[in-house]
């Protein structure tokens, strides 16, 4: 990519400055500032510069500030949109006074659709928008100084999970690594907790990373470190200006998932949580069995065969008898953390070169807000008035349907490449309030840059190829979010009519594709927005298959491209968006909560995966034996209790739960009942693992639950009939479909119900 392209102001911002690695308000601890501190990488060194900062506010009328006592500099903006004035203030404190005054006098918050003003609460975003700066211009991902951190903790007897607020619990290992290959593990067997924390702070300051990375680092590692540091009066001065870590309530959203977390901000550095990255990954791929480091590392092939394993519940006891094993386990954890960050971070690094956000916020902000920021930056640069958003309303969305449930063989998948973005560009569908035509120009440029990056990949060396792939993926993520932006209530340029038109034209195209598959001897299984799983007609040879695909591609309107991106040995279609695929390699991909719900006990999830493999491999006669093997393991007590136990996180404090029970506003729950009975200091956010006792299959779980920590392997008391009944219920859910697929008898006659057009 040429320097000219990188300096395109629409995509990369108008400021030509390179090497910016962090931007921070000067004097933030005082609550007021009129300068920004810039950390810039030059010739491998980090230099510090200051730049004046003018916070600003969009207004529909200058009269909105009458009576405020403030005298901002006001610029009249061009265009016909309603927010046609930009008010600049001398300091952040004045800006906040102005926002408070306008909010009180209009009785409107800045984000509502009919507010006659608009403000941004992040000073870094404001400064980057106004100056046209972005982070990391002229830098490669390898230029970043990155430090990974992972801790292991001791949990007091009687508890299932550690808490930094308990005196007996403590940190017993702090593992660190960085991009150079360096690793260090501070051991609680050699150092007391206070000394470990002091050394951790000193290490961060000495190695001076730009980025601190971890897996679930916000909710666990950093939160735990900060709580224990406070207990020991250790100053957590991790900032580049010797400031302590600042914390506030944060909220991360990925698809339908919303996660509250304690946001941590470190002056001059970025905190990057790979837990959020895998959430975003799974929203698209729906292929992760869980989000823990071990599960994710296995999924991506990052675990070494000889890594040390210690179950979370066994860490404290293992540390008591063999602390060296826990330290080896911590070292292996930090190596997996570094490998995971190496794999997932480059996409967000590439986005940070485009977006007017800190690197940390690039990871945590939603894609619609990223597009909004690009739109705002260009309107600000060209001094154009802003619209107010349309009020939220419903509209018909994409086309999803299921045509077959059961087992299908020789399944293909085709995908209309970037269906909605292509429709926007070919049909010139854009927000009505976008007077400058920025929306489609952004989309065109991003697509052009992505295609250019893809073209360069094949000719590039290994290092460049990885960066280019991250670059094209970063663009792809943004490109595919433009449609969602139109129907997003908080988007400044949303347009529900435009979104509805795009979805409608997409539905028509996809329905015509389904018709074409049927008319040409294929059988559709499922369609989801822009992708179709189907069984093709039988092909005599490869050329016949290519001919089918060529004819299929020609049916699409000009500007749309059909991509065939998957062939599978088998597919088990259970219900809409719930299916399992058998790859040509023999690997299995499972999608949908009905087939891999994290609300199931571990033995149920394991059984489902084993059963699905048998179904997909047509080893149908073995399903009964599989069930018998699981039933025998339950009857004979062959498993550790963790395989039967459930883990639930308390959403409310136990006392809040008690009050709701008294007020009859909720039903009883096993985890809360255990928390109340324990007389321990359980709080909202604490997880509790429990199993069910008793001797009858039908029991009230909240009356028969017992903490895993109280389980005695020498005197097993789990409720065998209860768990056998849960296994039966799970199999019964699939019994009808198993019979249809010939799985009761495995007979030739019943197997004719399979969809099987094998080449």
NURO-835316 format. One line per field, with one value per residue (C-alpha): residue number from 0; x, z, y. Coordinates in nm, 3 decimals. Last residue first. Layout:
<atoms>
nr <- c(NUM_...)
x <- c(X_...)
z <- c(Z_...)
y <- c(Y_...)
</atoms>
This chain:
<atoms>
nr <- c(758_757_756_755_754_753_752_751_750_749_748_747_746_745_744_743_742_741_740_739_738_737_736_735_734_733_732_731_730_729_728_727_726_725_724_723_722_721_720_719_718_717_716_715_714_713_712_711_710_709_708_707_706_705_704_703_702_701_700_699_698_697_696_695_694_693_692_691_690_689_688_687_686_685_684_683_682_681_680_679_678_677_676_675_674_673_672_671_670_669_668_667_666_665_664_663_662_661_660_659_658_657_656_655_654_653_652_651_650_649_648_647_646_645_644_643_642_641_640_639_638_637_636_635_634_633_632_631_630_629_628_627_626_625_624_623_622_621_620_619_618_617_616_615_614_613_612_611_610_609_608_607_606_605_604_603_602_601_600_599_598_597_596_595_594_593_592_591_590_589_588_587_586_585_584_583_582_581_580_579_578_577_576_575_574_573_572_571_570_569_568_567_566_565_564_563_562_561_560_559_558_557_556_555_554_553_552_551_550_549_548_547_546_545_544_543_542_541_540_539_538_537_536_535_534_533_532_531_530_529_528_527_526_525_524_523_522_521_520_519_518_517_516_515_514_513_512_511_510_509_508_507_506_505_504_503_502_501_500_499_498_497_496_495_494_493_492_491_490_489_488_487_486_485_484_483_482_481_480_479_478_477_476_475_474_473_472_471_470_469_468_467_466_465_464_463_462_461_460_459_458_457_456_455_454_453_452_451_450_449_448_447_446_445_444_443_442_441_440_439_438_437_436_435_434_433_432_431_430_429_428_427_426_425_424_423_422_421_420_419_418_417_416_415_414_413_412_411_410_409_408_407_406_405_404_403_402_401_400_399_398_397_396_395_394_393_392_391_390_389_388_387_386_385_384_383_382_381_380_379_378_377_376_375_374_373_372_371_370_369_368_367_366_365_364_363_362_361_360_359_358_357_356_355_354_353_352_351_350_349_348_347_346_345_344_343_342_341_340_339_338_337_336_335_334_333_332_331_330_329_328_327_326_325_324_323_322_321_320_319_318_317_316_315_314_313_312_311_310_309_308_307_306_305_304_303_302_301_300_299_298_297_296_295_294_293_292_291_290_289_288_287_286_285_284_283_282_281_280_279_278_277_276_275_274_273_272_271_270_269_268_267_266_265_264_263_262_261_260_259_258_257_256_255_254_253_252_251_250_249_248_247_246_245_244_243_242_241_240_239_238_237_236_235_234_233_232_231_230_229_228_227_226_225_224_223_222_221_220_219_218_217_216_215_214_213_212_211_210_209_208_207_206_205_204_203_202_201_200_199_198_197_196_195_194_193_192_191_190_189_188_187_186_185_184_183_182_181_180_179_178_177_176_175_174_173_172_171_170_169_168_167_166_165_164_163_162_161_160_159_158_157_156_155_154_153_152_151_150_149_148_147_146_145_144_143_142_141_140_139_138_137_136_135_134_133_132_131_130_129_128_127_126_125_124_123_122_121_120_119_118_117_116_115_114_113_112_111_110_109_108_107_106_105_104_103_102_101_100_99_98_97_96_95_94_93_92_91_90_89_88_87_86_85_84_83_82_81_80_79_78_77_76_75_74_73_72_71_70_69_68_67_66_65_64_63_62_61_60_59_58_57_56_55_54_53_52_51_50_49_48_47_46_45_44_43_42_41_40_39_38_37_36_35_34_33_32_31_30_29_28_27_26_25_24_23_22_21_20_19_18_17_16_15_14_13_12_11_10_9_8_7_6_5_4_3_2_1_0)
x <- c(-2.004_-2.236_-2.595_-2.703_-2.993_-3.068_-3.420_-3.293_-3.123_-3.454_-3.469_-3.105_-3.158_-2.952_-3.206_-3.272_-3.043_-3.213_-3.212_-3.581_-3.526_-3.251_-3.476_-3.748_-3.502_-3.319_-3.474_-3.505_-3.126_-3.103_-3.390_-3.227_-2.897_-3.082_-3.266_-2.933_-2.817_-3.118_-3.105_-2.736_-2.784_-2.426_-2.327_-1.980_-1.810_-1.440_-1.461_-1.587_-1.768_-1.772_-1.589_-1.839_-2.105_-2.423_-2.764_-3.059_-3.306_-3.230_-3.251_-3.602_-3.594_-3.727_-3.466_-3.477_-3.178_-3.046_-2.760_-2.722_-2.391_-2.260_-2.016_-2.059_-1.935_-1.903_-2.024_-2.264_-2.113_-2.047_-1.912_-1.953_-2.252_-2.268_-2.645_-2.694_-2.445_-2.594_-2.942_-2.807_-2.650_-2.958_-3.214_-3.556_-3.810_-3.842_-4.059_-4.219_-4.137_-3.963_-3.781_-3.676_-3.546_-3.339_-3.195_-3.087_-2.924_-2.735_-2.593_-2.727_-2.600_-2.443_-2.245_-2.345_-2.129_-2.294_-2.143_-2.155_-1.809_-1.671_-1.763_-1.474_-1.600_-1.618_-1.894_-2.022_-2.374_-2.262_-1.991_-2.240_-2.489_-2.219_-2.121_-2.487_-2.550_-2.255_-2.378_-2.715_-2.551_-2.331_-2.583_-2.570_-2.209_-2.314_-2.006_-2.225_-2.449_-2.157_-1.984_-2.305_-2.329_-1.976_-2.037_-2.372_-2.223_-1.945_-2.194_-2.409_-2.110_-2.016_-2.359_-2.565_-2.598_-2.301_-2.532_-2.353_-2.620_-2.920_-2.689_-2.601_-2.311_-2.096_-1.793_-1.648_-1.302_-1.272_-1.050_-1.335_-1.524_-1.826_-2.075_-2.312_-2.628_-2.827_-2.895_-3.255_-3.313_-3.129_-2.944_-2.673_-2.433_-2.204_-1.882_-1.856_-1.770_-1.713_-1.647_-1.834_-1.839_-2.108_-2.024_-2.268_-2.194_-2.422_-2.723_-2.670_-2.782_-2.438_-2.287_-2.520_-2.421_-2.052_-2.120_-2.298_-2.023_-1.758_-1.938_-1.961_-1.590_-1.509_-1.675_-2.005_-2.182_-2.487_-2.710_-2.592_-2.683_-2.731_-2.608_-2.677_-2.508_-2.615_-2.875_-2.884_-3.013_-3.063_-3.091_-3.136_-3.167_-3.006_-3.143_-3.123_-3.471_-3.409_-3.082_-3.240_-3.533_-3.298_-3.099_-3.420_-3.501_-3.154_-3.190_-3.536_-3.420_-3.123_-3.348_-3.564_-3.268_-3.124_-3.459_-3.519_-3.178_-3.241_-3.581_-3.427_-3.168_-2.896_-2.659_-2.579_-2.584_-2.738_-3.048_-2.851_-3.040_-2.809_-2.503_-2.602_-2.569_-2.224_-2.098_-1.973_-1.727_-1.585_-1.509_-1.374_-1.139_-0.985_-0.963_-0.781_-0.532_-0.477_-0.405_-0.170_0.015_0.056_0.168_0.424_0.598_0.582_0.705_0.450_0.354_0.042_-0.071_-0.051_-0.379_-0.559_-0.428_-0.551_-0.891_-0.913_-0.805_-1.072_-1.339_-1.243_-1.242_-1.584_-1.743_-1.599_-1.716_-2.060_-2.100_-1.929_-2.188_-2.152_-2.520_-2.542_-2.888_-3.059_-2.830_-2.699_-2.822_-2.628_-2.786_-2.447_-2.268_-2.537_-2.611_-2.243_-2.226_-2.533_-2.408_-2.046_-1.963_-2.284_-2.202_-2.215_-2.194_-2.184_-2.313_-2.207_-2.435_-2.748_-2.866_-3.183_-3.381_-3.459_-3.577_-3.459_-3.502_-3.326_-3.372_-3.244_-3.442_-3.794_-3.812_-3.873_-3.833_-3.574_-3.600_-3.392_-3.058_-2.996_-2.802_-2.460_-2.352_-2.040_-1.703_-1.515_-1.290_-1.582_-1.796_-1.501_-1.437_-1.805_-1.844_-1.535_-1.659_-2.000_-1.829_-1.652_-1.976_-2.139_-1.847_-1.884_-1.617_-1.409_-1.114_-1.079_-1.116_-0.786_-0.612_-0.730_-0.993_-1.003_-1.009_-0.786_-0.449_-0.642_-0.817_-0.483_-0.394_-0.738_-0.667_-0.313_-0.443_-0.592_-0.297_-0.017_-0.263_-0.340_0.030_0.106_-0.176_-0.062_0.288_0.139_-0.056_0.250_0.442_0.153_0.142_0.516_0.469_0.183_0.406_0.684_0.444_0.406_0.227_0.059_0.047_-0.139_-0.400_-0.453_-0.455_-0.696_-1.024_-0.866_-0.754_-0.378_-0.228_0.137_0.202_0.357_0.127_0.166_-0.149_-0.189_-0.405_-0.670_-0.941_-0.698_-0.592_-0.958_-1.047_-0.740_-0.788_-1.154_-1.414_-1.599_-1.684_-1.591_-1.743_-2.002_-1.791_-1.913_-2.021_-1.737_-1.467_-1.620_-1.618_-1.264_-1.149_-1.320_-1.132_-0.815_-0.819_-0.597_-0.498_-0.335_-0.052_0.026_-0.178_-0.329_-0.706_-0.896_-1.260_-1.428_-1.656_-2.018_-2.062_-2.340_-2.383_-2.638_-2.376_-2.066_-2.122_-1.872_-1.972_-1.737_-1.761_-1.459_-1.095_-0.788_-0.447_-0.199_0.003_0.382_0.357_0.394_0.120_0.169_0.176_-0.019_0.096_0.130_-0.073_-0.100_-0.481_-0.472_-0.226_-0.457_-0.751_-0.541_-0.392_-0.735_-0.893_-0.592_-0.603_-0.977_-1.240_-1.004_-0.743_-0.996_-0.707_-0.417_-0.236_-0.057_0.032_0.290_0.528_0.780_1.010_1.122_0.781_0.608_0.880_0.863_0.487_0.527_0.812_0.597_0.311_0.536_0.680_0.330_0.229_0.523_0.802_0.960_0.659_0.446_0.646_0.707_0.715_0.925_0.918_1.117_1.036_1.075_0.696_0.657_0.599_0.475_0.350_0.240_0.204_0.059_-0.188_-0.397_-0.705_-0.702_-0.799_-1.095_-1.157_-0.943_-1.190_-1.093_-1.342_-1.486_-1.479_-1.466_-1.089_-0.938_-0.855_-0.494_-0.445_-0.267_-0.191_-0.150_0.025_0.136_0.365_0.366_0.611_0.464_0.701_0.606_0.256_0.416_0.441_0.406_0.070_0.030_-0.246_-0.469_-0.460_-0.721_-0.674_-1.041_-1.130_-0.814_-0.876_-1.241_-1.164_-0.902_-1.145_-1.406_-1.751_-1.854_-2.124_-2.436_-2.695_-3.063_-3.153_-3.434_-3.275_-3.133_-2.754_-2.677_-2.928_-3.234_-3.402_-3.329_-3.219_-3.053_-2.870_-2.759_-2.613_-2.444_-2.288_-2.162_-2.013_-1.839_-1.687_-1.571_-1.396_-1.236_-1.075_-1.095_-1.415_-1.505_-1.868_-1.962_-2.283_-2.512_-2.668_-2.985_-2.855_-2.877_-2.512_-2.222_-2.118_-2.109_-1.810_-1.849_-1.566_-1.701_-1.820_-1.969_-2.197_-2.461_-2.738_-2.752_-2.580_-2.872_-2.910_-2.617_-2.859_-2.857_-2.534_-2.228_-1.982_-1.606_-1.296_-0.993_-0.664_-0.316_-0.040_0.235_0.518_0.679_0.934_0.946_1.257_1.276_1.373_1.073_0.777_0.542_0.364_0.140_0.028_-0.286_-0.348_-0.634_-0.695_-0.933_-1.014_-0.687_-0.599_-0.648_-0.357_-0.252_-0.512_-0.357_-0.267_-0.077_0.138_0.176_0.452_0.350_0.214_0.033_-0.289_-0.583_-0.738_-0.669_-0.981_-1.122_-0.785_-0.613_-0.259_-0.224_-0.316_-0.046_0.211_0.148_0.000)
z <- c(-0.649_-0.349_-0.372_-0.027_0.152_0.407_0.418_0.233_0.559_0.692_0.427_0.467_0.838_1.106_1.362_1.576_1.381_1.048_1.001_1.078_1.398_1.515_1.439_1.667_1.942_1.947_2.256_2.402_2.417_2.638_2.857_2.911_3.015_3.256_3.395_3.456_3.639_3.870_3.927_4.032_4.280_4.384_4.727_4.681_5.007_4.921_4.652_4.915_4.766_4.993_4.747_4.479_4.679_4.743_4.581_4.712_4.816_4.522_4.286_4.389_4.319_4.049_3.980_4.335_4.554_4.676_4.586_4.307_4.219_4.279_4.146_4.259_4.067_4.240_4.033_4.299_4.640_4.861_5.209_5.368_5.579_5.362_5.373_5.187_4.911_4.878_4.833_4.575_4.367_4.393_4.277_4.419_4.208_4.156_4.250_4.549_4.770_5.019_4.733_4.597_4.940_4.964_4.616_4.719_5.027_4.806_4.598_4.246_3.921_4.104_3.851_3.797_3.767_3.723_3.837_3.671_3.509_3.802_4.032_3.904_3.683_3.728_3.989_3.885_3.797_3.623_3.423_3.336_3.205_2.987_2.842_2.794_2.601_2.376_2.325_2.216_1.973_1.821_1.562_1.398_1.291_1.004_1.051_1.111_1.357_1.548_1.564_1.687_1.966_2.091_2.085_2.263_2.523_2.604_2.643_2.869_3.081_3.127_3.270_3.027_3.053_2.818_2.541_2.273_2.046_2.134_2.166_1.797_1.578_1.594_1.371_1.359_1.234_1.002_0.752_0.498_0.768_0.944_1.015_1.310_1.316_1.506_1.316_1.250_1.385_1.403_1.072_1.089_0.805_0.630_0.429_0.399_0.112_0.188_0.034_-0.292_-0.362_-0.559_-0.666_-0.693_-0.907_-1.193_-1.078_-0.987_-1.224_-1.385_-1.065_-1.076_-1.434_-1.338_-1.027_-1.222_-1.484_-1.214_-1.077_-1.424_-1.475_-1.148_-1.249_-1.272_-1.046_-0.836_-0.776_-0.501_-0.132_0.018_0.285_0.180_0.293_0.278_0.551_0.686_0.450_0.543_0.378_0.007_-0.226_-0.568_-0.901_-1.108_-1.034_-0.662_-0.666_-0.885_-0.647_-0.352_-0.549_-0.634_-0.264_-0.192_-0.447_-0.322_0.040_-0.044_-0.221_0.090_0.330_0.126_0.108_0.483_0.567_0.340_0.499_0.846_0.789_1.050_1.003_1.371_1.463_1.809_1.676_1.455_1.138_0.893_1.089_1.046_0.667_0.702_0.929_0.657_0.534_0.885_0.942_0.587_0.635_0.944_0.762_0.470_0.711_0.913_0.588_0.481_0.814_0.788_0.427_0.511_0.758_0.531_0.217_-0.016_-0.371_-0.270_-0.018_-0.252_-0.431_-0.095_0.025_-0.295_-0.256_0.099_-0.002_-0.276_-0.036_0.219_-0.048_-0.183_0.162_0.272_-0.052_0.001_0.346_0.266_0.012_0.131_0.215_0.420_0.566_0.327_0.434_0.137_-0.133_-0.458_-0.611_-0.706_-0.397_-0.140_-0.296_-0.279_0.086_0.154_-0.022_0.091_-0.107_-0.176_0.003_-0.102_0.120_0.003_0.174_0.063_0.311_0.486_0.830_0.984_0.947_0.608_0.462_0.714_0.662_0.715_0.495_0.632_0.821_0.804_0.979_1.335_1.453_1.638_1.610_1.324_1.428_1.433_1.134_1.144_0.984_0.767_0.857_0.602_0.865_1.106_0.845_0.766_1.131_1.207_0.928_1.042_1.403_1.298_1.118_1.442_1.637_1.410_1.464_1.842_2.069_2.297_2.074_1.914_2.266_2.379_2.064_2.142_1.902_1.587_1.355_1.061_1.206_1.500_1.257_1.161_1.528_1.575_1.302_1.436_1.783_1.718_1.648_1.846_2.134_2.131_2.119_2.409_2.620_2.534_2.657_2.969_3.048_2.999_3.251_3.499_3.470_3.527_3.837_3.958_3.917_4.113_4.403_4.464_4.792_4.892_4.535_4.424_4.697_4.587_4.214_4.235_4.159_3.853_3.718_3.669_3.330_3.230_2.856_2.681_2.379_2.314_2.301_2.023_1.786_1.753_1.925_2.185_2.278_2.302_2.536_2.756_2.773_2.870_2.613_2.556_2.284_2.018_1.670_1.637_1.356_1.348_1.710_1.803_1.679_1.867_2.191_2.110_2.092_2.419_2.603_2.429_2.663_2.555_2.807_2.631_2.772_2.811_3.130_3.235_3.207_3.367_3.287_3.549_3.336_3.230_2.937_2.679_2.436_2.155_1.901_2.092_2.358_2.618_2.919_3.151_3.508_3.604_3.700_3.689_3.728_3.926_3.781_3.738_3.409_3.201_3.412_3.614_3.954_4.142_4.478_4.718_5.034_5.097_5.070_4.782_4.595_4.656_4.496_4.207_4.130_4.143_3.907_3.677_3.655_3.675_3.513_3.308_3.220_3.089_2.873_2.904_2.728_2.849_2.559_2.502_2.734_2.959_3.049_3.367_3.462_3.406_3.596_3.892_3.921_3.913_4.164_4.410_4.362_4.427_4.735_4.877_4.807_4.989_4.774_4.719_4.716_4.585_4.265_4.022_3.676_3.404_3.027_2.746_2.389_2.241_2.222_2.598_2.890_3.248_3.501_3.846_4.080_4.429_4.446_4.760_4.927_5.308_5.360_5.127_4.914_4.624_4.573_4.445_4.325_4.468_4.834_5.138_5.168_5.073_4.709_4.611_4.292_3.960_3.757_3.388_3.225_2.870_2.783_2.438_2.289_1.947_1.649_1.548_1.462_1.201_1.236_0.982_1.124_1.463_1.614_1.423_1.394_1.208_1.449_1.541_1.543_1.732_1.992_2.042_2.061_2.329_2.521_2.541_2.631_2.280_2.248_2.043_2.054_1.975_2.122_1.917_1.851_2.198_2.231_2.397_2.684_2.657_2.925_2.708_2.993_3.201_2.911_2.779_3.116_3.180_2.834_2.882_3.225_3.081_2.803_3.054_3.258_2.947_2.870_2.646_2.474_2.107_1.988_1.652_1.494_1.233_1.415_1.199_0.864_0.567_0.484_0.606_0.968_1.170_1.407_1.769_2.006_2.353_2.592_2.897_3.153_3.083_3.031_2.657_2.572_2.377_2.197_1.976_1.795_1.670_1.861_1.821_2.115_2.128_2.337_2.225_2.310_2.266_2.190_2.409_2.308_2.460_2.288_2.282_2.105_1.819_1.562_1.666_1.857_1.976_2.309_2.282_2.590_2.523_2.645_2.786_3.105_3.399_3.640_3.832_3.759_3.390_3.399_3.039_2.853_2.691_2.338_2.277_2.010_1.755_1.510_1.211_1.164_0.834_0.995_0.754_0.887_0.766_0.567_0.450_0.482_0.222_0.360_0.357_-0.012_-0.099_0.112_-0.108_0.000)
y <- c(-3.753_-3.807_-3.700_-3.815_-3.660_-3.929_-4.067_-4.374_-4.464_-4.595_-4.866_-4.966_-5.023_-4.854_-4.974_-4.670_-4.443_-4.455_-4.079_-4.054_-4.253_-4.021_-3.725_-3.859_-3.946_-3.614_-3.459_-3.812_-3.838_-3.528_-3.640_-3.979_-3.816_-3.586_-3.890_-4.064_-3.751_-3.751_-4.129_-4.099_-3.817_-3.740_-3.872_-4.015_-4.104_-4.147_-3.881_-3.632_-3.331_-3.027_-2.796_-2.897_-2.717_-2.918_-2.886_-3.086_-2.817_-2.583_-2.881_-2.979_-3.350_-3.581_-3.851_-3.979_-4.069_-3.736_-3.500_-3.244_-3.078_-2.729_-2.471_-2.110_-1.806_-1.466_-1.169_-1.042_-1.117_-1.420_-1.346_-1.687_-1.787_-2.102_-2.124_-1.794_-1.882_-2.230_-2.086_-1.842_-2.123_-2.346_-2.091_-2.014_-1.833_-1.457_-1.159_-1.332_-1.031_-1.259_-1.428_-1.089_-0.990_-1.308_-1.249_-0.898_-1.053_-1.300_-1.010_-1.021_-1.177_-1.471_-1.674_-2.036_-2.345_-2.684_-3.010_-3.350_-3.354_-3.153_-3.445_-3.655_-3.936_-4.313_-4.312_-4.655_-4.547_-4.224_-4.404_-4.679_-4.421_-4.265_-4.604_-4.699_-4.376_-4.449_-4.804_-4.673_-4.430_-4.701_-4.822_-4.482_-4.494_-4.271_-4.048_-3.744_-3.925_-4.079_-3.741_-3.581_-3.837_-3.766_-3.390_-3.427_-3.659_-3.413_-3.129_-3.349_-3.452_-3.085_-2.993_-2.789_-2.411_-2.369_-2.482_-2.680_-2.828_-2.608_-2.307_-2.310_-2.415_-2.727_-2.783_-3.134_-3.232_-3.531_-3.350_-3.328_-3.142_-3.292_-3.016_-2.978_-2.770_-2.511_-2.189_-2.297_-2.648_-2.979_-3.001_-3.268_-3.202_-3.448_-3.483_-3.108_-2.877_-2.508_-2.169_-2.152_-1.778_-1.597_-1.242_-0.955_-0.649_-0.754_-0.953_-1.320_-1.594_-1.617_-1.754_-2.057_-2.139_-2.134_-2.343_-2.615_-2.613_-2.647_-2.953_-3.106_-3.041_-3.218_-3.542_-3.728_-3.478_-3.568_-3.264_-3.034_-3.075_-2.730_-2.491_-2.131_-1.809_-1.446_-1.395_-1.754_-2.020_-2.383_-2.723_-2.653_-2.956_-2.956_-3.081_-2.764_-2.629_-2.672_-2.478_-2.207_-2.161_-2.120_-1.862_-1.672_-1.661_-1.522_-1.244_-1.141_-1.143_-0.921_-0.672_-0.653_-0.624_-0.337_-0.158_-0.203_-0.057_0.243_0.300_0.267_0.538_0.593_0.887_0.963_0.595_0.541_0.360_0.120_0.024_0.202_0.085_-0.278_-0.234_-0.078_-0.355_-0.591_-0.330_-0.278_-0.645_-0.679_-0.385_-0.542_-0.877_-0.711_-0.556_-0.872_-1.056_-0.780_-0.803_-1.178_-1.159_-0.892_-1.122_-1.429_-1.250_-1.092_-1.198_-1.389_-1.126_-0.825_-0.897_-0.940_-0.602_-0.435_-0.601_-0.467_-0.116_-0.110_-0.237_0.026_0.295_0.203_0.179_0.511_0.671_0.519_0.674_1.005_1.118_1.477_1.532_1.211_1.272_1.026_0.744_0.542_0.302_0.346_0.030_-0.119_0.012_-0.060_-0.399_-0.492_-0.388_-0.606_-0.919_-0.907_-1.222_-1.410_-1.733_-2.093_-2.398_-2.757_-3.072_-3.419_-3.598_-3.475_-3.586_-3.450_-3.131_-2.981_-2.650_-2.394_-2.021_-1.691_-1.385_-1.057_-0.796_-0.657_-0.321_-0.205_0.152_0.359_0.736_0.877_1.021_1.398_1.526_1.693_2.023_2.028_2.175_1.962_1.805_1.769_1.596_1.366_1.282_1.228_0.969_0.780_0.787_0.654_0.366_0.276_0.316_0.058_-0.180_-0.184_-0.037_-0.265_-0.353_-0.008_0.132_-0.017_0.105_0.459_0.580_0.794_0.490_0.403_0.300_0.151_-0.085_-0.240_-0.291_-0.449_-0.705_-0.759_-0.856_-1.201_-1.431_-1.266_-1.217_-1.589_-1.679_-1.444_-1.589_-1.942_-1.858_-1.699_-2.015_-2.236_-2.025_-2.043_-2.424_-2.442_-2.225_-2.449_-2.755_-2.589_-2.528_-2.904_-2.991_-2.668_-2.535_-2.847_-2.789_-2.428_-2.508_-2.803_-2.620_-2.462_-2.799_-2.817_-2.896_-2.858_-2.825_-3.126_-3.138_-2.766_-2.557_-2.299_-2.507_-2.236_-2.440_-2.574_-2.220_-2.116_-2.402_-2.345_-1.967_-1.990_-1.883_-2.208_-2.458_-2.204_-2.244_-1.971_-1.815_-1.455_-1.403_-1.638_-1.402_-1.108_-1.309_-1.426_-1.064_-0.976_-1.251_-1.130_-0.829_-0.540_-0.272_0.023_0.232_0.601_0.638_0.305_0.262_-0.026_-0.108_-0.324_-0.546_-0.577_-0.813_-0.790_-1.079_-1.055_-0.960_-0.855_-0.590_-0.469_-0.263_-0.078_0.051_0.258_0.204_0.427_0.258_0.464_0.749_0.735_0.930_0.614_0.463_0.142_0.311_0.043_0.181_-0.112_-0.052_-0.429_-0.437_-0.188_-0.409_-0.706_-0.525_-0.395_-0.737_-0.903_-0.649_-0.672_-1.052_-1.118_-0.898_-0.684_-0.949_-1.198_-1.321_-1.080_-0.801_-0.488_-0.258_0.016_-0.167_0.011_-0.283_-0.107_0.032_-0.300_-0.485_-0.243_-0.290_-0.669_-0.655_-0.458_-0.704_-1.003_-0.832_-0.779_-1.137_-1.294_-1.431_-1.773_-2.007_-1.722_-1.740_-1.453_-1.610_-1.448_-1.472_-1.306_-1.413_-1.063_-1.004_-1.006_-1.242_-1.224_-1.478_-1.366_-1.662_-1.724_-1.434_-1.447_-1.589_-1.611_-1.244_-1.266_-0.955_-1.079_-1.366_-1.709_-1.972_-2.292_-2.195_-2.425_-2.419_-2.084_-2.019_-1.949_-1.752_-1.781_-1.469_-1.392_-1.096_-1.022_-0.732_-0.572_-0.325_-0.244_-0.230_-0.587_-0.461_-0.238_0.138_0.421_0.526_0.354_0.567_0.804_1.182_1.385_1.675_1.716_1.348_1.245_1.515_1.425_1.052_1.121_1.342_1.062_1.200_1.297_1.563_1.626_1.903_1.961_1.618_1.458_1.118_1.067_1.049_1.382_1.347_1.570_1.780_2.084_2.314_2.042_1.878_2.216_2.318_1.982_1.982_2.338_2.266_1.959_2.169_2.431_2.159_2.013_2.346_2.655_2.548_2.513_2.534_2.381_2.502_2.347_2.052_2.059_1.925_2.165_2.212_2.424_2.475_2.797_2.806_2.914_3.009_2.947_3.220_3.050_3.217_2.955_3.207_3.160_2.830_2.684_3.017_2.915_2.686_2.324_2.261_2.034_2.043_2.081_2.020_2.222_2.050_2.198_1.949_1.809_1.577_1.268_1.045_0.666_0.537_0.285_0.548_0.758_0.612_0.887_0.931_1.237_1.429_1.633_1.986_2.193_1.999_1.967_1.684_1.719_1.354_1.428_1.670_1.624_1.417_1.108_1.000_0.677_0.508_0.790_0.684_0.892_1.244_1.306_1.438_1.412_1.094_0.739_0.655_0.989_1.160_0.935_0.947_0.569_0.570_0.822_0.635_0.330_0.000)
</atoms>
